[in-house]
Amino acid sequence: MNDYHYAGFWLRTTAAIIDSILILMIISPILTAIYGTDYWLNGAGASGVWHILFNYLLPALAIIIFWCYMSATPGKMVCQLTIIDADTGEKPSTRQCIGRYLGYYVSMLPLFLGIIWVGLDKRKQGWHDKLAGTLVIKHSSANVVDEEVN
């Protein structure tokens, strides 16, 4: 059995906040250029095509691509976290990444209970992790040494 350092609730929350800030820094100027400041002041265009594209579709695609290729989003990278397959310890498959993203909706629906579950679970898995068969681990100096040797 591997000795993983599971990433806890607050560290994962920090990574999510970093990711949210980065996404806002990218999409805010674009949406302002398209809709003007009325978008932020009174919701003008809040149901338009560009709103849906930049607030939902592109962030989802970016997150899934980061998970597939880097096993982490930029926020997770800053926090030295990696998403792995819970059974093999390897990078998650594309199917797992997509399932994990969709699992966030399941985790959030009942008052964010599936997200809060990270703080209660022995392996720090949220419902989205359990559904996708993934873990989020923290890099340790021992893991880095092992990676450099292998």
PyMOL commands that place a pseudoatom at each C-alpha (Angstrom):
pseudoatom trace, name=CA, resn=MET, resi=1, chain=A, elem=C, hetatm=0, pos=[0.000, 0.000, 0.000]
pseudoatom trace, name=CA, resn=ASN, resi=2, chain=A, elem=C, hetatm=0, pos=[1.361, 3.418, -0.964]
pseudoatom trace, name=CA, resn=ASP, resi=3, chain=A, elem=C, hetatm=0, pos=[1.982, 6.054, 1.662]
pseudoatom trace, name=CA, resn=TYR, resi=4, chain=A, elem=C, hetatm=0, pos=[0.280, 9.051, 0.069]
pseudoatom trace, name=CA, resn=HIS, resi=5, chain=A, elem=C, hetatm=0, pos=[-0.051, 12.439, 1.709]
pseudoatom trace, name=CA, resn=TYR, resi=6, chain=A, elem=C, hetatm=0, pos=[-3.705, 13.178, 0.972]
pseudoatom trace, name=CA, resn=ALA, resi=7, chain=A, elem=C, hetatm=0, pos=[-4.561, 16.813, 0.294]
pseudoatom trace, name=CA, resn=GLY, resi=8, chain=A, elem=C, hetatm=0, pos=[-7.053, 18.117, 2.815]
pseudoatom trace, name=CA, resn=PHE, resi=9, chain=A, elem=C, hetatm=0, pos=[-10.031, 20.404, 2.531]
pseudoatom trace, name=CA, resn=TRP, resi=10, chain=A, elem=C, hetatm=0, pos=[-8.337, 23.768, 3.160]
pseudoatom trace, name=CA, resn=LEU, resi=11, chain=A, elem=C, hetatm=0, pos=[-5.372, 23.132, 0.877]
pseudoatom trace, name=CA, resn=ARG, resi=12, chain=A, elem=C, hetatm=0, pos=[-7.721, 22.048, -1.911]
pseudoatom trace, name=CA, resn=THR, resi=13, chain=A, elem=C, hetatm=0, pos=[-9.916, 25.093, -1.237]
pseudoatom trace, name=CA, resn=THR, resi=14, chain=A, elem=C, hetatm=0, pos=[-6.841, 27.312, -1.580]
pseudoatom trace, name=CA, resn=ALA, resi=15, chain=A, elem=C, hetatm=0, pos=[-6.058, 25.695, -4.948]
pseudoatom trace, name=CA, resn=ALA, resi=16, chain=A, elem=C, hetatm=0, pos=[-9.662, 26.234, -6.092]
pseudoatom trace, name=CA, resn=ILE, resi=17, chain=A, elem=C, hetatm=0, pos=[-9.527, 29.910, -5.091]
pseudoatom trace, name=CA, resn=ILE, resi=18, chain=A, elem=C, hetatm=0, pos=[-6.295, 30.369, -7.060]
pseudoatom trace, name=CA, resn=ASP, resi=19, chain=A, elem=C, hetatm=0, pos=[-7.908, 28.713, -10.097]
pseudoatom trace, name=CA, resn=SER, resi=20, chain=A, elem=C, hetatm=0, pos=[-11.019, 30.879, -9.759]
pseudoatom trace, name=CA, resn=ILE, resi=21, chain=A, elem=C, hetatm=0, pos=[-8.942, 34.069, -9.610]
pseudoatom trace, name=CA, resn=LEU, resi=22, chain=A, elem=C, hetatm=0, pos=[-6.944, 33.014, -12.686]
pseudoatom trace, name=CA, resn=ILE, resi=23, chain=A, elem=C, hetatm=0, pos=[-10.123, 32.225, -14.631]
pseudoatom trace, name=CA, resn=LEU, resi=24, chain=A, elem=C, hetatm=0, pos=[-11.646, 35.584, -13.633]
pseudoatom trace, name=CA, resn=MET, resi=25, chain=A, elem=C, hetatm=0, pos=[-8.485, 37.408, -14.701]
pseudoatom trace, name=CA, resn=ILE, resi=26, chain=A, elem=C, hetatm=0, pos=[-8.822, 35.858, -18.140]
pseudoatom trace, name=CA, resn=ILE, resi=27, chain=A, elem=C, hetatm=0, pos=[-12.572, 36.021, -18.748]
pseudoatom trace, name=CA, resn=SER, resi=28, chain=A, elem=C, hetatm=0, pos=[-13.427, 39.343, -17.069]
pseudoatom trace, name=CA, resn=PRO, resi=29, chain=A, elem=C, hetatm=0, pos=[-11.706, 41.579, -19.641]
pseudoatom trace, name=CA, resn=ILE, resi=30, chain=A, elem=C, hetatm=0, pos=[-13.126, 39.498, -22.489]
pseudoatom trace, name=CA, resn=LEU, resi=31, chain=A, elem=C, hetatm=0, pos=[-16.704, 39.672, -21.206]
pseudoatom trace, name=CA, resn=THR, resi=32, chain=A, elem=C, hetatm=0, pos=[-16.298, 43.386, -20.472]
pseudoatom trace, name=CA, resn=ALA, resi=33, chain=A, elem=C, hetatm=0, pos=[-15.068, 43.935, -24.040]
pseudoatom trace, name=CA, resn=ILE, resi=34, chain=A, elem=C, hetatm=0, pos=[-18.069, 42.036, -25.418]
pseudoatom trace, name=CA, resn=TYR, resi=35, chain=A, elem=C, hetatm=0, pos=[-20.870, 43.277, -23.152]
pseudoatom trace, name=CA, resn=GLY, resi=36, chain=A, elem=C, hetatm=0, pos=[-19.444, 46.419, -21.551]
pseudoatom trace, name=CA, resn=THR, resi=37, chain=A, elem=C, hetatm=0, pos=[-19.557, 47.262, -17.850]
pseudoatom trace, name=CA, resn=ASP, resi=38, chain=A, elem=C, hetatm=0, pos=[-23.345, 46.699, -17.825]
pseudoatom trace, name=CA, resn=TYR, resi=39, chain=A, elem=C, hetatm=0, pos=[-22.547, 42.976, -17.728]
pseudoatom trace, name=CA, resn=TRP, resi=40, chain=A, elem=C, hetatm=0, pos=[-21.142, 43.406, -14.217]
pseudoatom trace, name=CA, resn=LEU, resi=41, chain=A, elem=C, hetatm=0, pos=[-23.502, 46.124, -13.022]
pseudoatom trace, name=CA, resn=ASN, resi=42, chain=A, elem=C, hetatm=0, pos=[-26.907, 44.795, -14.038]
pseudoatom trace, name=CA, resn=GLY, resi=43, chain=A, elem=C, hetatm=0, pos=[-26.309, 41.394, -15.606]
pseudoatom trace, name=CA, resn=ALA, resi=44, chain=A, elem=C, hetatm=0, pos=[-26.711, 42.517, -19.214]
pseudoatom trace, name=CA, resn=GLY, resi=45, chain=A, elem=C, hetatm=0, pos=[-25.907, 39.526, -21.414]
pseudoatom trace, name=CA, resn=ALA, resi=46, chain=A, elem=C, hetatm=0, pos=[-25.848, 37.104, -18.481]
pseudoatom trace, name=CA, resn=SER, resi=47, chain=A, elem=C, hetatm=0, pos=[-27.725, 34.544, -20.548]
pseudoatom trace, name=CA, resn=GLY, resi=48, chain=A, elem=C, hetatm=0, pos=[-26.018, 35.234, -23.859]
pseudoatom trace, name=CA, resn=VAL, resi=49, chain=A, elem=C, hetatm=0, pos=[-23.896, 32.872, -25.907]
pseudoatom trace, name=CA, resn=TRP, resi=50, chain=A, elem=C, hetatm=0, pos=[-20.612, 34.526, -24.891]
pseudoatom trace, name=CA, resn=HIS, resi=51, chain=A, elem=C, hetatm=0, pos=[-21.594, 34.368, -21.221]
pseudoatom trace, name=CA, resn=ILE, resi=52, chain=A, elem=C, hetatm=0, pos=[-22.198, 30.620, -21.456]
pseudoatom trace, name=CA, resn=LEU, resi=53, chain=A, elem=C, hetatm=0, pos=[-19.057, 30.032, -23.514]
pseudoatom trace, name=CA, resn=PHE, resi=54, chain=A, elem=C, hetatm=0, pos=[-16.673, 31.993, -21.261]
pseudoatom trace, name=CA, resn=ASN, resi=55, chain=A, elem=C, hetatm=0, pos=[-18.215, 31.176, -17.891]
pseudoatom trace, name=CA, resn=TYR, resi=56, chain=A, elem=C, hetatm=0, pos=[-19.052, 27.505, -18.355]
pseudoatom trace, name=CA, resn=LEU, resi=57, chain=A, elem=C, hetatm=0, pos=[-17.743, 25.759, -21.459]
pseudoatom trace, name=CA, resn=LEU, resi=58, chain=A, elem=C, hetatm=0, pos=[-14.207, 27.130, -21.783]
pseudoatom trace, name=CA, resn=PRO, resi=59, chain=A, elem=C, hetatm=0, pos=[-13.367, 26.864, -18.064]
pseudoatom trace, name=CA, resn=ALA, resi=60, chain=A, elem=C, hetatm=0, pos=[-14.664, 23.267, -18.028]
pseudoatom trace, name=CA, resn=LEU, resi=61, chain=A, elem=C, hetatm=0, pos=[-12.589, 22.417, -21.080]
pseudoatom trace, name=CA, resn=ALA, resi=62, chain=A, elem=C, hetatm=0, pos=[-9.478, 24.096, -19.641]
pseudoatom trace, name=CA, resn=ILE, resi=63, chain=A, elem=C, hetatm=0, pos=[-9.818, 22.302, -16.302]
pseudoatom trace, name=CA, resn=ILE, resi=64, chain=A, elem=C, hetatm=0, pos=[-10.303, 18.895, -17.922]
pseudoatom trace, name=CA, resn=ILE, resi=65, chain=A, elem=C, hetatm=0, pos=[-7.338, 19.474, -20.256]
pseudoatom trace, name=CA, resn=PHE, resi=66, chain=A, elem=C, hetatm=0, pos=[-5.110, 20.479, -17.316]
pseudoatom trace, name=CA, resn=TRP, resi=67, chain=A, elem=C, hetatm=0, pos=[-6.205, 17.385, -15.396]
pseudoatom trace, name=CA, resn=CYS, resi=68, chain=A, elem=C, hetatm=0, pos=[-5.557, 15.110, -18.385]
pseudoatom trace, name=CA, resn=TYR, resi=69, chain=A, elem=C, hetatm=0, pos=[-2.130, 16.474, -19.277]
pseudoatom trace, name=CA, resn=MET, resi=70, chain=A, elem=C, hetatm=0, pos=[-0.756, 17.834, -15.999]
pseudoatom trace, name=CA, resn=SER, resi=71, chain=A, elem=C, hetatm=0, pos=[-2.817, 15.895, -13.416]
pseudoatom trace, name=CA, resn=ALA, resi=72, chain=A, elem=C, hetatm=0, pos=[-3.500, 19.279, -11.816]
pseudoatom trace, name=CA, resn=THR, resi=73, chain=A, elem=C, hetatm=0, pos=[-4.872, 22.733, -12.470]
pseudoatom trace, name=CA, resn=PRO, resi=74, chain=A, elem=C, hetatm=0, pos=[-2.572, 25.758, -12.020]
pseudoatom trace, name=CA, resn=GLY, resi=75, chain=A, elem=C, hetatm=0, pos=[-3.950, 26.249, -8.498]
pseudoatom trace, name=CA, resn=LYS, resi=76, chain=A, elem=C, hetatm=0, pos=[-3.178, 22.639, -7.609]
pseudoatom trace, name=CA, resn=MET, resi=77, chain=A, elem=C, hetatm=0, pos=[0.303, 23.026, -9.095]
pseudoatom trace, name=CA, resn=VAL, resi=78, chain=A, elem=C, hetatm=0, pos=[0.973, 26.092, -6.929]
pseudoatom trace, name=CA, resn=CYS, resi=79, chain=A, elem=C, hetatm=0, pos=[-0.174, 24.097, -3.888]
pseudoatom trace, name=CA, resn=GLN, resi=80, chain=A, elem=C, hetatm=0, pos=[1.940, 21.105, -5.011]
pseudoatom trace, name=CA, resn=LEU, resi=81, chain=A, elem=C, hetatm=0, pos=[-1.067, 18.821, -5.466]
pseudoatom trace, name=CA, resn=THR, resi=82, chain=A, elem=C, hetatm=0, pos=[-1.596, 16.065, -8.005]
pseudoatom trace, name=CA, resn=ILE, resi=83, chain=A, elem=C, hetatm=0, pos=[-4.682, 14.119, -9.045]
pseudoatom trace, name=CA, resn=ILE, resi=84, chain=A, elem=C, hetatm=0, pos=[-4.051, 10.391, -9.367]
pseudoatom trace, name=CA, resn=ASP, resi=85, chain=A, elem=C, hetatm=0, pos=[-6.017, 7.239, -10.090]
pseudoatom trace, name=CA, resn=ALA, resi=86, chain=A, elem=C, hetatm=0, pos=[-7.016, 5.856, -6.673]
pseudoatom trace, name=CA, resn=ASP, resi=87, chain=A, elem=C, hetatm=0, pos=[-6.259, 2.253, -7.678]
pseudoatom trace, name=CA, resn=THR, resi=88, chain=A, elem=C, hetatm=0, pos=[-3.018, 2.548, -9.638]
pseudoatom trace, name=CA, resn=GLY, resi=89, chain=A, elem=C, hetatm=0, pos=[-1.472, 5.828, -8.437]
pseudoatom trace, name=CA, resn=GLU, resi=90, chain=A, elem=C, hetatm=0, pos=[-0.991, 6.799, -12.090]
pseudoatom trace, name=CA, resn=LYS, resi=91, chain=A, elem=C, hetatm=0, pos=[-2.354, 9.793, -13.983]
pseudoatom trace, name=CA, resn=PRO, resi=92, chain=A, elem=C, hetatm=0, pos=[-6.139, 9.696, -14.248]
pseudoatom trace, name=CA, resn=SER, resi=93, chain=A, elem=C, hetatm=0, pos=[-7.629, 8.677, -17.573]
pseudoatom trace, name=CA, resn=THR, resi=94, chain=A, elem=C, hetatm=0, pos=[-9.534, 11.130, -19.756]
pseudoatom trace, name=CA, resn=ARG, resi=95, chain=A, elem=C, hetatm=0, pos=[-12.742, 9.353, -18.764]
pseudoatom trace, name=CA, resn=GLN, resi=96, chain=A, elem=C, hetatm=0, pos=[-11.880, 9.836, -15.078]
pseudoatom trace, name=CA, resn=CYS, resi=97, chain=A, elem=C, hetatm=0, pos=[-11.138, 13.531, -15.643]
pseudoatom trace, name=CA, resn=ILE, resi=98, chain=A, elem=C, hetatm=0, pos=[-14.463, 14.119, -17.382]
pseudoatom trace, name=CA, resn=GLY, resi=99, chain=A, elem=C, hetatm=0, pos=[-16.302, 12.074, -14.753]
pseudoatom trace, name=CA, resn=ARG, resi=100, chain=A, elem=C, hetatm=0, pos=[-14.533, 13.994, -11.987]
pseudoatom trace, name=CA, resn=TYR, resi=101, chain=A, elem=C, hetatm=0, pos=[-15.616, 17.312, -13.473]
pseudoatom trace, name=CA, resn=LEU, resi=102, chain=A, elem=C, hetatm=0, pos=[-19.224, 16.182, -13.843]
pseudoatom trace, name=CA, resn=GLY, resi=103, chain=A, elem=C, hetatm=0, pos=[-19.015, 14.759, -10.327]
pseudoatom trace, name=CA, resn=TYR, resi=104, chain=A, elem=C, hetatm=0, pos=[-18.478, 18.285, -9.009]
pseudoatom trace, name=CA, resn=TYR, resi=105, chain=A, elem=C, hetatm=0, pos=[-22.123, 19.014, -9.842]
pseudoatom trace, name=CA, resn=VAL, resi=106, chain=A, elem=C, hetatm=0, pos=[-23.204, 15.974, -7.840]
pseudoatom trace, name=CA, resn=SER, resi=107, chain=A, elem=C, hetatm=0, pos=[-20.936, 17.117, -4.987]
pseudoatom trace, name=CA, resn=MET, resi=108, chain=A, elem=C, hetatm=0, pos=[-22.344, 20.652, -4.961]
pseudoatom trace, name=CA, resn=LEU, resi=109, chain=A, elem=C, hetatm=0, pos=[-26.056, 19.982, -5.298]
pseudoatom trace, name=CA, resn=PRO, resi=110, chain=A, elem=C, hetatm=0, pos=[-26.842, 18.925, -1.736]
pseudoatom trace, name=CA, resn=LEU, resi=111, chain=A, elem=C, hetatm=0, pos=[-25.508, 22.099, -0.040]
pseudoatom trace, name=CA, resn=PHE, resi=112, chain=A, elem=C, hetatm=0, pos=[-21.897, 21.349, -1.097]
pseudoatom trace, name=CA, resn=LEU, resi=113, chain=A, elem=C, hetatm=0, pos=[-21.910, 18.227, 1.090]
pseudoatom trace, name=CA, resn=GLY, resi=114, chain=A, elem=C, hetatm=0, pos=[-19.833, 16.288, -1.454]
pseudoatom trace, name=CA, resn=ILE, resi=115, chain=A, elem=C, hetatm=0, pos=[-17.147, 18.984, -1.340]
pseudoatom trace, name=CA, resn=ILE, resi=116, chain=A, elem=C, hetatm=0, pos=[-17.244, 19.249, 2.458]
pseudoatom trace, name=CA, resn=TRP, resi=117, chain=A, elem=C, hetatm=0, pos=[-16.843, 15.460, 2.517]
pseudoatom trace, name=CA, resn=VAL, resi=118, chain=A, elem=C, hetatm=0, pos=[-13.134, 15.996, 1.725]
pseudoatom trace, name=CA, resn=GLY, resi=119, chain=A, elem=C, hetatm=0, pos=[-12.714, 17.176, 5.321]
pseudoatom trace, name=CA, resn=LEU, resi=120, chain=A, elem=C, hetatm=0, pos=[-14.458, 14.083, 6.709]
pseudoatom trace, name=CA, resn=ASP, resi=121, chain=A, elem=C, hetatm=0, pos=[-13.074, 11.257, 4.559]
pseudoatom trace, name=CA, resn=LYS, resi=122, chain=A, elem=C, hetatm=0, pos=[-10.001, 9.268, 5.668]
pseudoatom trace, name=CA, resn=ARG, resi=123, chain=A, elem=C, hetatm=0, pos=[-8.472, 9.537, 2.169]
pseudoatom trace, name=CA, resn=LYS, resi=124, chain=A, elem=C, hetatm=0, pos=[-9.725, 13.133, 1.753]
pseudoatom trace, name=CA, resn=GLN, resi=125, chain=A, elem=C, hetatm=0, pos=[-11.932, 12.190, -1.201]
pseudoatom trace, name=CA, resn=GLY, resi=126, chain=A, elem=C, hetatm=0, pos=[-14.879, 14.337, -2.165]
pseudoatom trace, name=CA, resn=TRP, resi=127, chain=A, elem=C, hetatm=0, pos=[-17.828, 12.673, -3.841]
pseudoatom trace, name=CA, resn=HIS, resi=128, chain=A, elem=C, hetatm=0, pos=[-16.431, 13.745, -7.228]
pseudoatom trace, name=CA, resn=ASP, resi=129, chain=A, elem=C, hetatm=0, pos=[-13.203, 11.863, -6.375]
pseudoatom trace, name=CA, resn=LYS, resi=130, chain=A, elem=C, hetatm=0, pos=[-15.106, 8.782, -5.279]
pseudoatom trace, name=CA, resn=LEU, resi=131, chain=A, elem=C, hetatm=0, pos=[-17.257, 8.814, -8.437]
pseudoatom trace, name=CA, resn=ALA, resi=132, chain=A, elem=C, hetatm=0, pos=[-14.193, 9.175, -10.680]
pseudoatom trace, name=CA, resn=GLY, resi=133, chain=A, elem=C, hetatm=0, pos=[-11.901, 6.883, -8.681]
pseudoatom trace, name=CA, resn=THR, resi=134, chain=A, elem=C, hetatm=0, pos=[-9.320, 9.599, -8.014]
pseudoatom trace, name=CA, resn=LEU, resi=135, chain=A, elem=C, hetatm=0, pos=[-7.263, 10.936, -5.131]
pseudoatom trace, name=CA, resn=VAL, resi=136, chain=A, elem=C, hetatm=0, pos=[-5.619, 14.314, -4.648]
pseudoatom trace, name=CA, resn=ILE, resi=137, chain=A, elem=C, hetatm=0, pos=[-2.200, 14.012, -3.058]
pseudoatom trace, name=CA, resn=LYS, resi=138, chain=A, elem=C, hetatm=0, pos=[0.366, 16.491, -1.812]
pseudoatom trace, name=CA, resn=HIS, resi=139, chain=A, elem=C, hetatm=0, pos=[3.900, 16.203, -3.073]
pseudoatom trace, name=CA, resn=SER, resi=140, chain=A, elem=C, hetatm=0, pos=[6.388, 15.429, -0.359]
pseudoatom trace, name=CA, resn=SER, resi=141, chain=A, elem=C, hetatm=0, pos=[10.146, 15.647, -0.533]
pseudoatom trace, name=CA, resn=ALA, resi=142, chain=A, elem=C, hetatm=0, pos=[10.222, 11.817, -0.456]
pseudoatom trace, name=CA, resn=ASN, resi=143, chain=A, elem=C, hetatm=0, pos=[7.954, 11.641, -3.516]
pseudoatom trace, name=CA, resn=VAL, resi=144, chain=A, elem=C, hetatm=0, pos=[10.177, 14.114, -5.387]
pseudoatom trace, name=CA, resn=VAL, resi=145, chain=A, elem=C, hetatm=0, pos=[13.294, 12.049, -4.544]
pseudoatom trace, name=CA, resn=ASP, resi=146, chain=A, elem=C, hetatm=0, pos=[11.543, 8.862, -5.691]
pseudoatom trace, name=CA, resn=GLU, resi=147, chain=A, elem=C, hetatm=0, pos=[10.518, 10.541, -8.976]
pseudoatom trace, name=CA, resn=GLU, resi=148, chain=A, elem=C, hetatm=0, pos=[14.080, 11.772, -9.588]
pseudoatom trace, name=CA, resn=VAL, resi=149, chain=A, elem=C, hetatm=0, pos=[15.578, 8.298, -8.922]
pseudoatom trace, name=CA, resn=ASN, resi=150, chain=A, elem=C, hetatm=0, pos=[13.090, 6.499, -11.184]
for i in range(1, 150): cmd.bond("trace and resi %d" % i, "trace and resi %d" % (i + 1))
show_as sticks, trace
zoom trace
